[in-house]
């Protein structure tokens, strides 16, 4: 900028005015948002009944002031959006949200289209959400075709899938160890380092 000013033979006052106008335009830019939300849309891809699927959404505070957010509850009760940590988002810091879709066994084929609404003090952010529900057979058939042709899954690569049946089987396992009380070493009042 200074070299350009020397070539154009601008005075120091003109250079200061130009810099001030640039700063003012940045400060009053209506398109600059206070929060940056990634991804801009939540696409689950194809899902199967009897599964719980999750995607993480990150929110970065681009403002110079700390921000608080609230999330409007979803109309579709299969879709849940929760904050991993509550509280304010400091300037430059990132907060994560977990968006999950829980599909019970026997869920009919269909499409889920929703809008996640995130409110800050000054802005309202609307993020589209979409998913396609396929039966177990259709899911397996499409998955196999896609893997043969492209080597990729029919689900979004950012989706974490947990099958409800496997979770239920794991909870029924008789060999599962359940800690009912603390071991004697931890239940003593004194620690090995003395009283604290």
C-alpha positions as CSV (number, residue, x, y, z in Angstrom):
1,X,0.0,0.0,0.0
2,X,2.8,2.4,0.8
3,X,4.7,1.6,-2.4
4,X,1.5,2.1,-4.4
5,X,1.1,5.5,-2.6
6,X,4.7,6.5,-3.5
7,X,4.1,5.5,-7.2
8,X,0.9,7.5,-7.3
9,X,2.5,10.4,-5.4
10,X,-0.2,10.4,-2.7
11,X,0.3,12.6,0.3
12,X,0.5,11.2,3.8
13,X,-3.0,12.6,4.6
14,X,-4.5,10.9,1.5
15,X,-2.9,7.6,2.5
16,X,-4.3,7.9,6.0
17,X,-7.8,8.7,4.6
18,X,-7.6,5.6,2.3
19,X,-6.6,3.4,5.3
20,X,-9.4,4.8,7.4
21,X,-12.0,4.1,4.7
22,X,-10.8,0.5,4.3
23,X,-11.1,-0.1,8.1
24,X,-14.5,1.5,8.2
25,X,-15.8,-0.6,5.3
26,X,-14.6,-3.8,7.1
27,X,-16.2,-2.8,10.4
28,X,-19.5,-2.0,8.8
29,X,-19.7,-5.0,6.4
30,X,-23.2,-6.5,6.8
31,X,-22.1,-9.7,5.2
32,X,-19.5,-10.4,7.9
33,X,-21.1,-12.7,10.5
34,X,-20.2,-13.0,14.1
35,X,-20.1,-16.8,14.1
36,X,-18.7,-19.2,11.5
37,X,-20.5,-22.5,11.3
38,X,-19.0,-25.5,9.6
39,X,-20.4,-27.4,7.7
40,X,-22.9,-25.0,6.2
41,X,-25.4,-27.9,5.7
42,X,-25.7,-31.2,7.5
43,X,-26.1,-34.1,5.0
44,X,-26.3,-37.5,6.5
45,X,-26.7,-39.4,3.2
46,X,-28.4,-42.8,3.4
47,X,-29.3,-44.3,6.8
48,X,-30.7,-47.6,7.9
49,X,-33.3,-48.4,10.6
50,X,-32.0,-49.4,14.0
51,X,-29.1,-47.0,13.9
52,X,-28.0,-43.8,15.7
53,X,-26.0,-41.5,13.4
54,X,-24.0,-38.4,14.4
55,X,-22.3,-35.5,12.8
56,X,-20.2,-32.9,14.5
57,X,-20.8,-29.2,13.7
58,X,-18.2,-26.6,14.8
59,X,-19.0,-23.0,15.6
60,X,-16.2,-20.4,15.7
61,X,-16.6,-17.0,17.2
62,X,-15.3,-14.5,14.6
63,X,-16.3,-11.5,16.7
64,X,-14.3,-9.5,19.2
65,X,-17.0,-10.1,21.9
66,X,-17.8,-13.3,23.6
67,X,-20.9,-15.0,22.2
68,X,-23.7,-17.2,23.6
69,X,-25.8,-19.4,21.5
70,X,-29.2,-21.2,21.9
71,X,-30.5,-23.9,19.7
72,X,-34.2,-24.1,18.8
73,X,-35.6,-27.6,19.5
74,X,-36.3,-29.7,16.4
75,X,-39.8,-30.5,15.3
76,X,-38.8,-34.1,14.3
77,X,-38.1,-36.0,17.5
78,X,-35.7,-38.4,15.8
79,X,-33.3,-35.5,15.3
80,X,-31.4,-34.2,18.4
81,X,-29.0,-31.3,18.4
82,X,-26.9,-30.9,21.6
83,X,-24.0,-28.7,22.7
84,X,-21.0,-30.6,23.8
85,X,-20.2,-27.9,26.3
86,X,-22.4,-25.1,27.5
87,X,-21.4,-21.5,28.2
88,X,-20.0,-18.6,26.2
89,X,-17.7,-18.9,23.2
90,X,-14.7,-16.6,23.7
91,X,-13.4,-14.6,20.7
92,X,-11.5,-16.9,18.3
93,X,-12.6,-20.1,20.1
94,X,-14.6,-23.0,18.7
95,X,-17.6,-24.9,20.2
96,X,-18.9,-28.1,18.9
97,X,-22.5,-29.4,18.5
98,X,-23.5,-33.0,17.9
99,X,-26.3,-33.6,15.6
100,X,-27.8,-37.1,15.9
101,X,-30.6,-39.0,14.2
102,X,-31.9,-42.0,16.0
103,X,-33.9,-44.4,13.8
104,X,-35.8,-47.2,15.6
105,X,-36.1,-50.7,14.1
106,X,-38.7,-51.0,11.5
107,X,-38.6,-47.3,10.5
108,X,-40.2,-47.0,7.0
109,X,-38.3,-45.6,4.1
110,X,-38.4,-41.9,3.7
111,X,-36.6,-38.6,3.7
112,X,-35.8,-36.3,6.6
113,X,-35.5,-32.6,5.8
114,X,-35.2,-30.2,8.8
115,X,-33.6,-26.9,9.6
116,X,-31.3,-26.4,12.5
117,X,-31.8,-22.9,14.0
118,X,-28.9,-21.4,16.0
119,X,-29.5,-18.1,17.7
120,X,-26.8,-15.7,18.8
121,X,-27.3,-12.2,20.3
122,X,-27.3,-10.6,16.9
123,X,-27.8,-13.3,14.3
124,X,-30.1,-16.2,13.5
125,X,-28.3,-19.1,11.6
126,X,-30.4,-21.7,9.7
127,X,-28.6,-24.8,8.6
128,X,-30.4,-27.3,6.4
129,X,-30.3,-31.0,7.5
130,X,-31.2,-33.9,5.2
131,X,-31.1,-37.7,5.3
132,X,-32.6,-40.6,3.4
133,X,-33.9,-43.7,5.2
134,X,-33.5,-47.0,3.4
135,X,-34.5,-50.5,4.5
136,X,-31.6,-52.8,5.6
137,X,-31.8,-54.7,2.3
138,X,-31.8,-51.6,0.2
139,X,-29.0,-50.1,2.3
140,X,-26.8,-53.2,1.9
141,X,-27.5,-53.4,-1.9
142,X,-26.7,-49.7,-2.5
143,X,-23.7,-49.9,-0.3
144,X,-22.2,-52.9,-2.2
145,X,-22.9,-51.2,-5.6
146,X,-21.2,-48.0,-4.5
147,X,-18.2,-49.7,-3.0
148,X,-17.7,-51.7,-6.2
149,X,-18.0,-48.7,-8.5
150,X,-16.4,-45.9,-6.5
151,X,-14.9,-47.5,-3.4
152,X,-16.8,-45.1,-1.2
153,X,-19.7,-45.5,1.3
154,X,-23.2,-44.3,0.5
155,X,-23.1,-42.5,3.9
156,X,-21.5,-39.1,4.4
157,X,-17.9,-39.8,5.5
158,X,-18.4,-37.5,8.5
159,X,-21.3,-39.6,9.9
160,X,-20.6,-41.9,12.9
161,X,-23.0,-44.8,12.9
162,X,-23.9,-46.9,15.9
163,X,-26.2,-49.9,15.4
164,X,-28.8,-50.1,18.2
165,X,-28.9,-53.9,18.0
166,X,-25.1,-54.2,18.7
167,X,-25.4,-51.7,21.6
168,X,-28.3,-53.7,23.1
169,X,-26.3,-57.0,22.7
170,X,-23.3,-55.4,24.4
171,X,-25.4,-54.4,27.3
172,X,-26.9,-57.9,27.6
173,X,-23.4,-59.5,27.8
174,X,-23.2,-61.6,31.1
175,X,-19.4,-61.2,31.2
176,X,-19.7,-57.5,31.4
177,X,-17.9,-56.2,34.5
178,X,-19.8,-53.6,36.5
179,X,-18.0,-51.6,39.1
180,X,-20.4,-51.4,42.1
181,X,-18.0,-49.9,44.6
182,X,-14.6,-48.4,44.8
183,X,-11.6,-50.6,45.4
184,X,-10.3,-50.5,49.0
185,X,-7.3,-48.4,48.1
186,X,-9.6,-45.6,46.9
187,X,-12.2,-45.8,49.6
188,X,-9.7,-45.2,52.4
189,X,-9.8,-41.7,53.9
190,X,-6.0,-41.2,53.8
191,X,-4.1,-41.3,50.6
192,X,-0.5,-42.5,50.2
193,X,0.5,-38.8,50.1
194,X,-0.9,-38.1,53.5
195,X,-4.0,-36.1,54.5
196,X,-4.7,-33.2,52.2
